[in-house]
Amino acid sequence: MKLPHVRQLGVLGLCLASVLICTFFGCGSPAASQPEEFRGLKWGAETSSVSGLSQIADEGNLALYEKSDEPLKMGEVGLEQVIYGFYKGRFYMGMVYFPAVGFKRIEEMLTRQLGPPAKPDNTPSKLIWDGDSVSVLLSVGDNSDQGRLVYIYKPIQLEVELKK
């Protein structure tokens, strides 16, 4: 199953989704701690410093990649796709797609790591951990068999929003 998520939303749609996450869901209680990296990759890392990247989409200063050596597991949950987002060659967004049945396990892992989440729509299907520099959104659609986990590094996301 390759790239259906990128094809459906497009690069611009993915970036708009990340803007909405930060703007509208970035409220509530702050995360107890926040990730300094996403799957071993530090925020702000240059694309040239990351081995195994394969570009899957781009638009202007935004580019999305997959890694050739990516383990498609998060704890015990099997993953469908892991995407790395770069703005002007710097890493700022990580997205993970997984079967919806793994939602609860991923929620438990993140709660242990980041503290209790905020529930922006007062629903258990959208959870956010909002730190000073990183926001994490875990969601599953009402009629979906797929979940999505998005990590956003806010300093670079602000540049995306302001088109710096």
GULUM-149555 format. One line per 3 residues: for each residue x, y, z of C-alpha. Coordinates in steps of 0.25 Angstrom, whole numbers, always signed. Example, Ala and Ser with C-alpha at 12.3 -4.5 7.8 and 13.67 -1.06 7.14 Angstrom:
residues 2
+49 -18 +31 | +55 -4 +29
//
This chain:
residues 164
+0 +0 +0 | +8 +12 -5 | +5 +26 -4
-10 +26 -4 | -10 +36 +7 | -1 +46 -1
-10 +44 -13 | -23 +47 -6 | -18 +59 +1
-7 +65 -7 | +5 +72 -1 | -3 +85 +1
-14 +78 +8 | -5 +71 +17 | +1 +84 +21
-12 +91 +22 | -16 +79 +32 | -3 +82 +40
-7 +97 +40 | -21 +94 +45 | -15 +84 +56
-6 +95 +62 | -16 +106 +60 | -29 +100 +65
-25 +88 +73 | -12 +94 +79 | -20 +98 +91
-23 +91 +104 | -13 +85 +114 | +2 +85 +110
+9 +72 +109 | +16 +67 +121 | +29 +65 +112
+31 +67 +98 | +38 +59 +87 | +52 +64 +83
+51 +55 +71 | +42 +47 +62 | +46 +32 +60
+61 +36 +63 | +61 +48 +54 | +64 +62 +61
+55 +73 +58 | +61 +83 +48 | +71 +72 +42
+75 +75 +28 | +70 +65 +17 | +85 +63 +13
+88 +58 +27 | +78 +47 +26 | +81 +34 +19
+70 +25 +12 | +61 +36 +8 | +52 +35 -4
+44 +47 -8 | +29 +44 -10 | +23 +58 -12
+27 +72 -13 | +21 +86 -15 | +29 +98 -14
+38 +98 -1 | +31 +86 +4 | +35 +72 +2
+30 +58 +7 | +39 +46 +8 | +39 +32 +12
+51 +24 +18 | +56 +12 +11 | +60 +5 +25
+47 +9 +32 | +42 -1 +42 | +27 -1 +40
+25 -4 +55 | +21 +5 +67 | +22 -3 +79
+13 -15 +76 | +5 -7 +66 | +8 -10 +51
+8 +2 +43 | +4 +5 +28 | +12 +17 +25
+22 +27 +31 | +24 +40 +25 | +35 +51 +28
+32 +65 +24 | +43 +76 +21 | +41 +91 +19
+53 +97 +12 | +61 +84 +14 | +58 +84 +29
+51 +73 +36 | +38 +78 +43 | +27 +68 +42
+25 +53 +44 | +13 +45 +40 | +9 +31 +43
-3 +24 +37 | -7 +11 +44 | -19 +2 +45
-30 +8 +54 | -30 -4 +63 | -16 +1 +68
-22 +14 +73 | -23 +10 +88 | -9 +4 +88
-3 +16 +82 | -11 +25 +91 | -6 +18 +103
+9 +19 +98 | +8 +34 +96 | +1 +36 +109
+12 +29 +117 | +23 +37 +109 | +16 +51 +108
+5 +51 +119 | -10 +52 +118 | -15 +57 +105
-25 +68 +102 | -38 +65 +95 | -41 +76 +86
-55 +72 +81 | -58 +64 +94 | -57 +52 +86
-48 +40 +89 | -44 +39 +74 | -36 +52 +74
-25 +54 +84 | -14 +65 +85 | -2 +67 +93
+3 +81 +92 | +17 +85 +96 | +24 +98 +95
+31 +94 +82 | +24 +81 +78 | +10 +77 +76
+5 +63 +74 | -9 +59 +69 | -14 +45 +69
-27 +43 +62 | -36 +33 +55 | -48 +36 +46
-62 +32 +51 | -64 +23 +39 | -50 +20 +36
-42 +7 +38 | -29 +16 +39 | -23 +24 +49
-13 +36 +47 | -2 +41 +57 | +4 +54 +53
+16 +61 +60 | +19 +76 +57 | +31 +84 +60
+25 +98 +63 | +37 +107 +60 | +37 +102 +46
+22 +101 +45 | +21 +116 +48 | +30 +118 +36
+21 +110 +27 | +9 +117 +32 | +16 +131 +29
+23 +126 +17 | +36 +131 +21
//
